[in-house]
Amino acid sequence: MEAKVSKHFQIYELVPKKTYQELGENAWKLISPKLIDIIDAVQEIFKDKKVVINNYQNPVIGIKDFQYRGLRTPECKEYSKTSQHAQVPLSAFDFNVIGLKVLTVNSTIIENSELLMKLGVRRMESAANAPTWTHLDCKETGKKTIHIFNAK
């Protein structure tokens, strides 16, 4: 069976360099189809603004060179085997939207929470804890709205 692929993102935007070098397009098999629907919806919510997850293949001026904002492997200094970033299939990602502040991005996510909840988003990291990025994941909370949490 063929893996689902994104309409708006390349696989190297979701996996680290080493994983991409080893698996190439087969790395799509490591990503939850639910997460693919979510990242595509997030890009569509922000329309003409670019959503950036990993950018090691295409560096963006003003944004650090990222490779672990989707799947995290043990080589990543933030790796934790219990993190949603380390689970396969992947069900978490961090991102920025070019030209928008995190508080604006997070507010827009909440404004679109009905759609994103239907797709499987369950949690968003608080801006106090994640002041320069937005984190979304699919970890079940039992709540009817997107749960804002602090990772630490």
PyMOL commands that set and color helices and strands:
alter all, ss='L'
color gray80, all
select helices_A, chain A and resi 11-13+17-30+33-45+84-86+102-111+113-119
alter helices_A, ss='H'
color red, helices_A
select strands_A, chain A and resi 51-52+92-97+123-125+134-137+147-149
alter strands_A, ss='S'
color yellow, strands_A
deselect
rebuild
show_as cartoon
